[in-house]
Amino acid sequence: MPDLKGRVALVTGASQGIGRACALALAEAGVTVAAAARNRDNLAAVVDEILQAGGTAQAFPMDVASDEQIKTASKSVLDTLGKVDILVNNAGITRDQLLLRMKRADWDTVLATNLTAAYLLIQQVMGGMMRQRWGRIINITSVVGQMGQAGQANYAASKAGLIGLTMALARELGSRNVTVNAVAPGFIETAMIAGLPAEHKQNLLHLVPLGRLGADREVALAVRFLASDDASYITGHVLNVNGGMLMG
């Protein structure tokens, strides 16, 4: 396990699923976790779980769809914890519909939450990373952003946008020893997948060479690796955690 003692990580969407797993995995490595999400009760439960395991974490309620909440919560993290060394942009939503019937509001909401929020959060913390000449920005994208998915044009566009953002920022920040990478999960066993009919889930598995769904912790361990010094020469990269769904 990498030693990340002394580092501070801001993880969005930390109240459940992949975000929760990222918060737990980083805390295990000695990171002080600033856990951010909308659901205060779930957020408090995650923080308590980390504390009970001997880690360090604090809750910072934040709705990433709100520019003002992003600014206020980010300032609170910096004022309280002194810095942000690691940013994990994980918060995301879906509003699925065929494009022919997709409402503009559903397009705008998904892009604002999944893509614009990442840009705003990076702006809030990148200055400190540049000054200290060490930083890790990790954007959680999706295999859907790489290969598309019918009925998810808004989601696919937002996740593809995250990949472009990752690569552009890797070029901008490399000289300051700030790495910017993305992790692209495939079909992961989360609440979203759990709600699908059994037949649909079985159809999904036919697309996965490993023949199973991934676990949120498997994504979190990829994030933890990219946050560590073991990944210090990796930037602008998309790390696929998809069981072989997309290769190359």
N, C-alpha and C positions, 0 to 999 in steps of 0.2 A: 504494500500500500504506500502511495506517495505521502511524504510528510509536507503538509501545507500549513503547519502551525504559524500563527501570526498573520495569516491572510484573512481578508474579509470578502465574502461573496454576497452579492445581491441576486436572489433567485426569484423571478416572477412566476406567477401561477403555481406557487409553492404549496398550496393547500391540498392538492390531490395529484394522483397520477404521476406523470414523469417529473413534474416540478417537485413534488414531495420526495420522490426517490432521489433527485439531484441534491436537495437540501440535506437529506440523511447521509448520502454518500460523501458529500463534501465535509459535513460535520465529523464523520468518522475519521477523516484525514487531518483533523485539527483546525479546520476553517471555522471562523465565526460567521454564522449564517444570518443574513438579513432576509427573512422570509416575507415575500410580498404576495398578496392576493386580495380578492374582494371578500371572500367568505371568512369573516372574522373567527367564527367558531372552529371551522376546520383548520384555519391558520394557527390558532391557539393550540389545537391538538397536536399539530406537527411540531411546533416549538417545544411543547411539553415532552413529546416523544424524544426529541433531541436532547433536552436537558436530562431526562431520566436515564439516557444512555451515557451521560457524562460529557456531552458536547455543549457548545455555546451557541445560542440563537436568540433572536428577538423578532417579534412580529411587527410588520409595517403594512397596515391595510392600504391597498392601492387598487384602483380600477384603472387599468392601462388604457381604457378607451377615453379617459379624461386627461387632457393635457395638464390641467391644473393639479390633479392628484399625482401625476407623474412627477411634476416639479416639487410639490410639497413633500411627498413621501421620500423622494431622492434626497432632498435637503435634510430631512429628518434622519435618514440613514447616515449621511456624511457628518452631521452635527453630533449624532449619538456615538457612532463607531469610529469616526475620524477619517475614514477612507473607504473606497471600494476597489479592491484589487481584481476581483473576478465578477463579471456580469454574465448571468445566464438568462437570456431572453427566451423564456419558455411559454409565457402566457399566450393562449390562442383559443379561437372559437371557430365553429362551423355554422353556416347558414345555407345548407345544401338545396339546390334547385337547378333544373336545366336552365341554361342561359336564356332561352326563349321566354321563360316565365319568371326569371329572377328579378326581384325588385331592386331598385337603385339603393334603397336603404340597407338591404342585405349585402350588397356589394360594398358599400361604404363602410359598414360596421366591421366586416371581416378584414378589409384592408387596414382600417384604423387600428384595430386590436392586434392583428398579427404582424403588421409591417411598420406602420407609422409609429407605433408605440416603441418598437425596437430602436428606431432612429432617434426618437426623443430621449429614451433612457441612455443610449450611448452618449448623446450630447451632454447629459447631466454628469456623467462619471469619467469621460475620457480625459478631461483636463488633468485630473489628479493622477491618472495612470501615466500620462505623458510626462508630467513633472517628476514622478518618481522613477520613470524609465522602467516600468514593469507593469504589465497588465494582461488580462486574459478576457476576451469577449467571445462568448460562445452562443451562437444563435441556433435554436431548435427549429429546423425546417422539417421537411417531410419527403418521403419518396413520391408523394403526389405532386410536389413541386418540381420533380425531375422527369416524371413520365406522364403526368396528367391523370385526370379521373373525370368521367362523365358525371355531371351534376355537381361538380365542385370547382367550377371555373374561378370563382372568387377565392376559394381556399388555395387552389393550385397557384393562382397568380400571386397571392400574398407570400406563399412559401418559396416560389421561384424568385420573387423579389428579395427575400431574405438572403438567398444564395448570392445574388448580384451585390447586395449591400455588403455581405461578408467579404467578397473579393475586392471590392473597391476600397473598403476600410483597411484591409490587410496591406494594401499598397500605400495608403496614406499614413499608417501608424507603424509600419515595420521599422523605420529608422529610430523610433523611440522605444524599441523592445516591447511593444504591445502587439500580441498576436490576436488575430481575429479568425475564428473558424466556425464551422457549422456542423451539427450532427443531424443526420436525416434518418429518422426512424421509419420502419416499414409498418406492418400491422403489429401493434403492441397491445397486450392484454390490459386494457384500461376500461373505465366505465363506458366509454363511447362504443368500444367493440363488444363489451359484455351485453349491451342492449340489442345487438343484432340477432335476428332469427338464426337458429342452429344451422339451417340449410345454407344461409348466406355466409356464415362463418366457415363452413366446410368448403364452399366455393373459393373463398379467399385463400384457404390453405393450399389449394391446388396451384396457386401462383408462387408459393414459397418453397424453394428447393429443400430447405431444412425441414419442411413439413410441420411446422408449429408456429404459433404466435410468439412474439418476443415478450420479455418481461421488462417492466419499467426500470428495474435496477440495471438491466443490461445497457440501457440507454444512459443511465446515470453514471455508470462506470466509464463509459466512453467520454462523457463530459468531464469526469474527474481526471482522466488521463490528460485531456487537452488543457485542463487548468494547471497541470503540474509542470515542474521543470523538465520532466521526461519528454515533454512535447515542445520544448523551447525552440526547435528549428522547424516547427510546423505552423504555417499560417496560410490563410486563403484556401483552406482545404475543406472539403465536405466529407465527413466520415459517415459512411453508410452503416446503419445498424438495421438490416432489413431481411436477414435470413437468406440472402441471395436473390431477392426479387428483382433487383436491378444491379447489373454488373457492368464494369467498364468505366 
